[in-house]
Amino acid sequence: MARDEAAIAQTVKHVLRDVLGLSEARAAALGEESGLFGTLPELDSMAVMGLLTELEDRLGILIDDEDVDGDMLLTFGALTRFAAERVRA
């Protein structure tokens, strides 16, 4: 399981790449302020569940339905911070 922020960010990039079918270059280019939901056409409401399930599996975390909101999916940084909080919980 990834524990430090850089490793978690890398895992989130890999999950986005694998679940959304992003190219290696597009995934690598994701930064703190890169938009996700509403910006990446591949990340629609149907893809969100697959993304969250894969994050749970790869990071060994549990994401409750009530924890999921639009803010956590707005940017790559927000999603990474959310995942890091769950890993440390």
C-alpha positions in Angstrom: 0.0 0.0 0.0 1.2 3.5 -0.8 1.6 5.6 2.3 3.5 8.8 1.3 1.9 11.7 -0.7 4.1 11.1 -3.8 3.4 7.4 -3.9 -0.4 8.1 -3.4 -0.4 10.6 -6.2 1.4 8.2 -8.5 -1.2 5.5 -7.6 -4.0 7.9 -8.3 -2.5 8.7 -11.7 -2.2 5.0 -12.5 -5.8 4.4 -11.5 -7.0 7.3 -13.7 -4.9 6.0 -16.6 -6.1 2.5 -16.3 -9.8 3.1 -15.5 -10.3 6.0 -17.9 -8.0 4.7 -20.7 -5.8 7.8 -20.5 -2.5 7.7 -22.4 0.7 7.6 -20.3 1.5 11.2 -21.4 -2.0 12.5 -20.3 -1.8 10.8 -17.0 1.8 12.0 -16.4 0.7 15.6 -17.2 -1.8 15.6 -14.4 -0.9 18.2 -11.7 -2.4 19.6 -8.5 -4.9 21.9 -10.3 -5.7 19.6 -13.3 -9.4 19.3 -13.6 -11.1 15.9 -13.4 -14.9 15.6 -13.3 -16.4 18.0 -15.7 -13.0 18.5 -17.5 -11.9 15.0 -18.5 -14.6 13.7 -20.9 -13.7 10.1 -19.9 -14.6 10.8 -16.3 -18.4 10.7 -16.4 -20.8 9.6 -13.7 -20.5 6.0 -14.9 -16.7 6.0 -14.6 -16.7 7.4 -11.1 -17.7 4.1 -9.4 -15.0 2.2 -11.3 -12.5 4.9 -10.3 -13.4 4.7 -6.6 -13.5 0.9 -6.5 -10.1 0.8 -8.1 -8.7 3.3 -5.6 -10.1 1.2 -2.8 -8.4 -1.9 -4.1 -5.0 -0.4 -4.9 -4.7 1.7 -1.8 -6.4 -0.7 0.7 -9.0 1.9 1.7 -12.7 2.1 2.1 -14.7 4.9 0.6 -18.2 5.3 2.0 -21.0 6.7 -0.3 -21.5 9.7 2.0 -17.8 10.6 1.6 -18.2 11.0 -2.2 -18.9 14.6 -3.3 -18.2 16.8 -6.3 -15.4 18.6 -4.5 -13.2 15.5 -4.2 -13.4 14.9 -7.9 -12.9 18.5 -9.1 -9.1 18.3 -9.4 -6.3 15.8 -9.3 -5.0 17.4 -6.2 -8.4 17.2 -4.4 -8.7 13.5 -5.3 -5.1 12.8 -4.2 -5.7 14.6 -0.8 -8.9 12.6 -0.3 -7.1 9.3 -1.0 -4.2 10.3 1.3 -6.7 11.1 4.1 -8.3 7.7 3.7 -4.9 5.9 3.7 -3.9 7.6 6.9 -7.3 7.0 8.6 
